[in-house]
Amino acid sequence: MKKILFIFSGSPSNTNAQEGFEALLAGSAFTECEILFREEAVLQLKRDQDADAMKRKDYSRGYGALKDYGVSGIYCSASALKKYLLEPEDLLINVNIINYEEERTRISQSDLVLSYR
């Protein structure tokens, strides 16, 4: 079975983030999928977001269902969390916090990498 890694690195207000989320859910029905939140995308995981202020649909609560959809790994960049002053308890879901080297390993171990900015 092939493994797909979805990398989210764009702003939560960007429509690509929602499209990537929908692609992740669809892909997880057919193969092993993982997700990595980097850069500004870590803000998608922040509790108590105001979707109306960002003029977008609030789909971020759907991240809580990723395990139910069979998403095998949910990763978050340690440097991005630090940059945005976020702690694990500030996030909507439990994530595996990884450093840059571990990010590179996740990428190299994937058969396909899809990036959403």
N, C-alpha and C positions, 0 to 999 in steps of 0.2 A: 504494500500500500504506500502511495506517495504521501509525503508530508508537505503541507503548505504553511508557510509562515506569513502572516499578515502583519505588516509594520505600519503603525499609525504614527505620524509625526506632525500633522497639521493642527490648526486651530479647531477647537470644538464648534466654532461658528461656521466652519467650512462645510459645504454640502458633501464633500468627498468623505468626510468622517462617517456620515450616515450611510452613504453608499458602500463604504468599506465594511461597515458593521453588517449590513444586509448580505453582502457577498460572503462574509465569514460564516454567517448562519447557514446560508445555502451550501457553501463548500463543506461544512462540517457534516452534512448529511451523506456525503460521498467519500470522504477521505479524512485522514488525520490532519487537524488544523491547530495552529498555535497563534498567539497574538503577542505583539511587542509594542508597548506604548513608549514613544520617545519624544523628546523635545516638547513642544507645546501640547501635544496630544495627551499628556498626563493630566491636563486640566479637564479632559472628558470624564475622568474618574472621580473628580472632586465632588464631595457631598454638597447638597444644598445649592445646586446650580440654578441660575435664573435663565431658563431657556427663552422666555419672552424677551428679556433684555438683549439676548444675542440674536433674536429674531429667527429662531429655529425650533423645530419640533424637539421635544425632550425624549430622546431615545436612549439616553445614557443609563437609565434604570434597567434596560434590557441586558446590560452587561452582567447583571446578576444571574441570568439564565445561561451563560456560556457553558458552564459545567454540564447543565442539563442537555445541551446540544452536543456534548461530547468534545468540546474544545479541550485538548489535552494539556496545554500550557498557557498560562496567562502571565506575561512578564512585563516589568516596568523598569525603565532606566533609572538607576540610582542617581546619576548626575542630573537628570531632568527633575526628579523629585526635589533634589537639593536646590536647583535653580529657582523653582517655583515655591520653595519653602513649604513643601508638603511632607507630611509624615504618613506612614501606613494607615493610621487611624482616621486620617482625613479622606480616605478613599471609599467609594461605594462598595468595592469588592476586595477580596483578598487577592493579592498578587505576589509573584515571586520577584523580588527586587534584585536586579542583576547589574553588574558593572559592564564597562565597555568590552572587555575581553570575553565575557560570557555572552554578550550580544553577538559578537563575531562568531562564536561557537554555534549559537542557535541558528544563525544565518547559514553557516557552512554545512550544518547537518540537515538543512531543509532541501527538498527536491525542487521547490518553487517558492519564490519570495515575491509577494505583492505589496507594493508600497502605496500608501494613501497619505498625501500631503494636504 
